[in-house]
Amino acid sequence: MTSDFKKYDNVVAFRRALEDRLKNIAREQSIPLDRLRRRVTFDRFLARLFESNMPNQQWLLKGGYALELRFHSLARTTKDIDFSILHMKDPDENTIRELLQTEAKKDLSDWFQFFIGLPMREFDQAVYGGWRYPVEARVANRVFTKFHIDIEIGDVVISKAEWKTGDDILGFAGIEPVCVAMLPVEQHFAEKIHAYSYPREKRPFSRIRDLVDLVLIIEQGLPDKRLVMSAIKATFNRRKTHGIPQAVEVPPDILKDSYARMAQDCGVMKKTMSEAFSFLQEYWIELRK
């Protein structure tokens, strides 16, 4: 946070200054304005859930926004936040919502307000339950951003959480960047492999975004292959939906344009689907040896 900051007397002045700040960043760094709005909103919500002086966090950030925090603009844009709650007694959609509402009401003197809606869906891959909740963020009694929170209960994690600090977007107002506990990168890779290979029965393959994420994670570097394989085994053993695949599935040609659009939106180096799959396949073969 910069030492040259201004304390705003009212929320209207803060919102006006924030809007100007985001427009300047968008112009100077060629970042879409809506992506910046989501980023600052996500960070203010995360600040209510995470305290860096509490080592045994109830929450772990995962999914697309964890990749954004880890790899910044190299990661694809995401519109939701994904969390894991490792342990919870008798979880259900209402208990989780009450917990989220309690966290959302925390006053951090940042002028943001968050409102948690009713659960929208239940996830079939979550170990002990998982739900999606709509969230509305308001500043100065006006909607600033709307997004979803996806919560899964019971994910296995074999390594310590990784702590990452967000961007210093609100330093101009004396607001510290958020510090977040995230799923370790090898566990993130394991969950992506699980999602990529999840049995679809007669449904067509649609997990092309997972291919983008898997390739990006490999490109940016994974830890020792034994640790990665241990994370994969632990994930598949916990979820018990299907076995670890001998080979990764070839995505259908109909998705090559979708992959190309996602790859163009982020910093993944493999810009075509065929390149990406060959790269993933090569890593997977080495990993399985």
C-alpha positions as CSV (number, residue, x, y, z in Angstrom):
1,M,0.0,0.0,0.0
2,T,1.3,3.4,-0.9
3,S,2.1,5.9,2.0
4,D,0.4,8.6,-0.1
5,F,-3.2,7.8,0.3
6,K,-6.5,9.6,1.0
7,K,-9.1,8.8,3.5
8,Y,-12.6,9.4,2.0
9,D,-15.3,11.0,4.2
10,N,-18.2,9.3,2.5
11,V,-19.0,6.3,0.3
12,V,-20.1,8.4,-2.7
13,A,-16.7,10.1,-2.9
14,F,-14.9,6.7,-2.5
15,R,-16.9,5.1,-5.3
16,R,-16.2,8.0,-7.6
17,A,-12.5,7.8,-6.9
18,L,-12.5,4.0,-7.3
19,E,-14.3,4.2,-10.7
20,D,-11.7,6.7,-11.9
21,R,-8.9,4.6,-10.6
22,L,-10.1,1.5,-12.3
23,K,-10.6,3.3,-15.6
24,N,-7.0,4.6,-15.5
25,I,-5.6,1.2,-14.8
26,A,-7.7,-0.3,-17.6
27,R,-6.4,2.3,-20.0
28,E,-2.8,2.1,-18.9
29,Q,-2.5,-1.7,-18.7
30,S,-5.0,-2.6,-21.4
31,I,-7.0,-4.7,-19.0
32,P,-10.8,-5.0,-19.6
33,L,-12.6,-2.7,-17.1
34,D,-15.1,-5.4,-16.1
35,R,-12.2,-7.8,-15.2
36,L,-10.8,-5.1,-12.9
37,R,-14.2,-4.5,-11.3
38,R,-14.5,-8.2,-10.5
39,R,-10.9,-8.4,-9.3
40,V,-11.3,-5.6,-6.7
41,T,-14.7,-7.0,-5.7
42,F,-13.4,-10.5,-5.3
43,D,-10.5,-9.3,-3.2
44,R,-12.8,-7.3,-0.8
45,F,-15.0,-10.4,-0.4
46,L,-11.9,-12.6,0.2
47,A,-10.6,-10.1,2.8
48,R,-13.7,-11.0,4.9
49,L,-12.9,-14.7,4.8
50,F,-9.2,-14.7,5.3
51,E,-6.9,-13.5,8.1
52,S,-3.2,-14.1,7.5
53,N,-2.5,-14.5,11.3
54,M,-4.8,-17.5,11.4
55,P,-2.8,-20.5,10.1
56,N,-5.7,-23.0,10.3
57,Q,-8.1,-21.5,7.8
58,Q,-11.6,-22.9,7.4
59,W,-11.6,-21.7,3.8
60,L,-9.3,-22.4,0.9
61,L,-9.5,-20.6,-2.4
62,K,-9.4,-22.8,-5.5
63,G,-10.6,-22.6,-9.1
64,G,-10.1,-19.9,-11.7
65,Y,-9.5,-17.0,-9.4
66,A,-6.8,-18.9,-7.5
67,L,-5.1,-19.2,-10.9
68,E,-5.5,-15.4,-11.4
69,L,-3.9,-14.7,-8.0
70,R,-1.2,-17.1,-8.7
71,F,-0.4,-16.3,-12.4
72,H,-2.0,-12.8,-12.7
73,S,-2.9,-11.8,-16.3
74,L,-1.5,-15.1,-17.6
75,A,-4.7,-16.9,-16.3
76,R,-8.0,-16.9,-18.1
77,T,-10.7,-14.5,-16.9
78,T,-13.1,-16.0,-14.4
79,K,-16.5,-14.7,-13.3
80,D,-16.9,-16.8,-10.1
81,I,-15.0,-17.6,-6.9
82,D,-14.5,-21.2,-5.8
83,F,-13.8,-22.4,-2.3
84,S,-13.1,-25.5,-0.4
85,I,-14.1,-26.1,3.2
86,L,-12.0,-29.0,4.3
87,H,-14.0,-30.1,7.4
88,M,-17.5,-29.2,8.4
89,K,-20.0,-31.2,10.6
90,D,-23.3,-32.0,8.8
91,P,-23.0,-29.4,6.0
92,D,-26.1,-28.3,4.1
93,E,-26.9,-25.4,1.8
94,N,-28.5,-23.4,4.5
95,T,-25.7,-23.8,7.0
96,I,-23.2,-22.7,4.4
97,R,-25.3,-19.7,3.4
98,E,-25.5,-18.6,7.0
99,L,-21.8,-18.9,7.4
100,L,-21.2,-16.9,4.2
101,Q,-23.7,-14.2,5.4
102,T,-21.9,-13.9,8.7
103,E,-18.5,-13.4,7.0
104,A,-20.0,-11.0,4.4
105,K,-21.3,-8.7,7.2
106,K,-17.8,-8.0,8.5
107,D,-17.1,-4.2,8.5
108,L,-13.6,-3.7,7.1
109,S,-14.0,0.1,6.5
110,D,-13.7,-0.4,2.8
111,W,-17.2,0.8,1.8
112,F,-18.2,-2.6,0.2
113,Q,-21.3,-4.5,1.2
114,F,-22.1,-8.1,0.1
115,F,-25.4,-9.9,0.0
116,I,-25.6,-13.7,-0.3
117,G,-28.6,-15.1,-2.2
118,L,-30.3,-18.5,-2.0
119,P,-28.3,-21.6,-3.3
120,M,-28.8,-22.1,-7.0
121,R,-27.5,-25.7,-7.6
122,E,-25.8,-28.6,-6.0
123,F,-22.5,-30.1,-7.4
124,D,-22.3,-33.8,-8.1
125,Q,-18.5,-34.0,-7.8
126,A,-18.3,-32.6,-4.3
127,V,-17.2,-35.2,-1.6
128,Y,-19.5,-34.1,1.2
129,G,-21.7,-31.6,-0.6
130,G,-21.3,-28.5,-2.7
131,W,-23.4,-25.5,-3.7
132,R,-23.5,-22.3,-5.7
133,Y,-24.6,-19.0,-4.3
134,P,-25.3,-15.7,-6.0
135,V,-23.6,-12.7,-4.5
136,E,-24.3,-9.0,-5.0
137,A,-21.7,-6.4,-4.2
138,R,-22.8,-2.9,-3.5
139,V,-20.9,0.4,-3.0
140,A,-22.9,3.6,-2.1
141,N,-26.1,1.6,-2.1
142,R,-25.7,0.8,-5.8
143,V,-24.7,-2.5,-7.4
144,F,-21.0,-2.7,-8.2
145,T,-20.7,-6.3,-9.3
146,K,-22.7,-9.6,-9.3
147,F,-21.0,-12.9,-9.2
148,H,-21.3,-16.5,-7.9
149,I,-19.6,-18.4,-5.1
150,D,-19.0,-22.2,-5.5
151,I,-18.5,-24.1,-2.3
152,E,-17.3,-27.7,-2.0
153,I,-16.9,-29.6,1.2
154,G,-14.3,-32.3,2.0
155,D,-11.6,-31.8,-0.6
156,V,-8.4,-33.6,0.3
157,V,-5.2,-31.5,0.6
158,I,-1.8,-33.2,1.2
159,S,0.3,-30.1,1.5
160,K,0.1,-26.8,3.3
161,A,-2.0,-24.0,1.9
162,E,-0.2,-21.4,-0.2
163,W,-0.7,-17.8,0.8
164,K,-0.8,-15.2,-1.9
165,T,-1.3,-11.4,-1.7
166,G,-3.6,-9.7,-4.1
167,D,-3.0,-6.6,-6.2
168,D,-2.7,-3.2,-4.4
169,I,-5.6,-1.6,-6.3
170,L,-7.1,0.2,-3.3
171,G,-3.8,1.5,-1.8
172,F,-4.9,5.0,-3.0
173,A,-7.6,4.8,-0.2
174,G,-5.4,3.3,2.5
175,I,-6.8,-0.2,2.1
176,E,-4.4,-3.1,2.3
177,P,-4.3,-5.8,-0.4
178,V,-5.9,-9.1,0.6
179,C,-3.8,-12.1,1.7
180,V,-5.5,-15.4,0.7
181,A,-4.9,-19.1,1.6
182,M,-5.1,-21.2,-1.6
183,L,-5.1,-24.8,-2.7
184,P,-1.5,-25.9,-3.3
185,V,-0.7,-25.9,-7.0
186,E,-0.2,-29.7,-7.2
187,Q,-3.7,-30.2,-5.7
188,H,-5.1,-27.7,-8.1
189,F,-3.6,-29.7,-11.0
190,A,-5.1,-32.9,-9.5
191,E,-8.6,-31.4,-9.3
192,K,-8.3,-30.2,-12.8
193,I,-7.3,-33.7,-14.0
194,H,-10.3,-35.2,-12.1
195,A,-12.7,-32.7,-13.7
196,Y,-11.2,-33.2,-17.2
197,S,-11.6,-37.0,-16.9
198,Y,-14.9,-37.1,-15.1
199,P,-17.3,-39.6,-16.7
200,R,-19.9,-37.9,-18.8
201,E,-21.9,-40.9,-19.9
202,K,-23.5,-39.8,-23.2
203,R,-22.9,-36.1,-22.7
204,P,-20.4,-34.5,-25.1
205,F,-17.0,-33.4,-23.9
206,S,-17.2,-29.7,-22.6
207,R,-14.2,-29.3,-20.3
208,I,-12.1,-27.3,-22.7
209,R,-11.3,-24.6,-20.1
210,D,-9.7,-27.3,-17.9
211,L,-7.3,-28.0,-20.8
212,V,-6.4,-24.3,-20.8
213,D,-5.8,-24.3,-17.1
214,L,-3.9,-27.6,-17.1
215,V,-1.5,-26.4,-19.8
216,L,-0.9,-23.1,-18.0
217,I,-0.1,-24.8,-14.7
218,I,2.4,-27.1,-16.4
219,E,4.0,-24.2,-18.3
220,Q,4.4,-22.2,-15.1
221,G,6.0,-25.1,-13.3
222,L,4.8,-27.9,-11.0
223,P,6.7,-29.4,-8.0
224,D,8.3,-32.8,-8.0
225,K,6.3,-35.3,-10.0
226,R,6.0,-37.6,-7.0
227,L,4.2,-34.9,-5.1
228,V,1.9,-34.2,-8.0
229,M,1.1,-37.9,-8.4
230,S,0.4,-38.2,-4.6
231,A,-2.0,-35.3,-4.9
232,I,-3.8,-37.0,-7.9
233,K,-4.1,-40.3,-6.0
234,A,-5.4,-38.6,-2.9
235,T,-8.0,-36.6,-4.9
236,F,-9.3,-39.7,-6.8
237,N,-9.3,-41.8,-3.7
238,R,-11.3,-39.2,-1.8
239,R,-13.9,-38.6,-4.5
240,K,-14.3,-42.2,-5.7
241,T,-16.1,-41.2,-8.9
242,H,-13.7,-42.9,-11.3
243,G,-10.2,-44.2,-11.6
244,I,-7.1,-42.3,-12.6
245,P,-7.0,-42.4,-16.4
246,Q,-4.3,-44.2,-18.2
247,A,-4.4,-41.6,-20.9
248,V,-5.9,-38.1,-21.2
249,E,-8.9,-37.8,-23.5
250,V,-8.5,-36.1,-26.8
251,P,-11.0,-33.2,-27.0
252,P,-13.2,-33.1,-30.1
253,D,-12.3,-30.9,-33.0
254,I,-15.5,-28.9,-32.6
255,L,-13.9,-27.2,-29.5
256,K,-10.8,-26.0,-31.2
257,D,-12.2,-22.5,-31.8
258,S,-13.3,-22.3,-28.1
259,Y,-9.8,-23.2,-27.0
260,A,-8.3,-20.6,-29.3
261,R,-10.5,-17.9,-27.9
262,M,-9.6,-18.8,-24.3
263,A,-5.9,-19.1,-25.1
264,Q,-6.0,-15.7,-26.7
265,D,-7.6,-14.2,-23.6
266,C,-4.8,-15.4,-21.4
267,G,-1.0,-16.0,-21.4
268,V,-0.9,-19.7,-22.1
269,M,1.8,-20.3,-24.7
270,K,0.1,-23.2,-26.5
271,K,-2.4,-21.2,-28.6
272,T,-4.0,-24.1,-30.5
273,M,-5.9,-27.0,-29.1
274,S,-3.7,-29.6,-30.8
275,E,-0.6,-28.1,-29.4
276,A,-2.2,-27.9,-25.9
277,F,-3.3,-31.5,-25.9
278,S,0.0,-32.8,-27.2
279,F,1.7,-30.8,-24.4
280,L,-0.6,-32.2,-21.7
281,Q,-0.3,-35.7,-23.1
282,E,3.5,-35.6,-23.0
283,Y,3.5,-34.4,-19.4
284,W,0.9,-37.1,-18.4
285,I,2.9,-39.9,-20.0
286,E,6.0,-38.8,-18.0
287,L,4.0,-38.4,-14.9
288,R,2.6,-42.0,-15.1
289,K,5.9,-43.7,-15.6
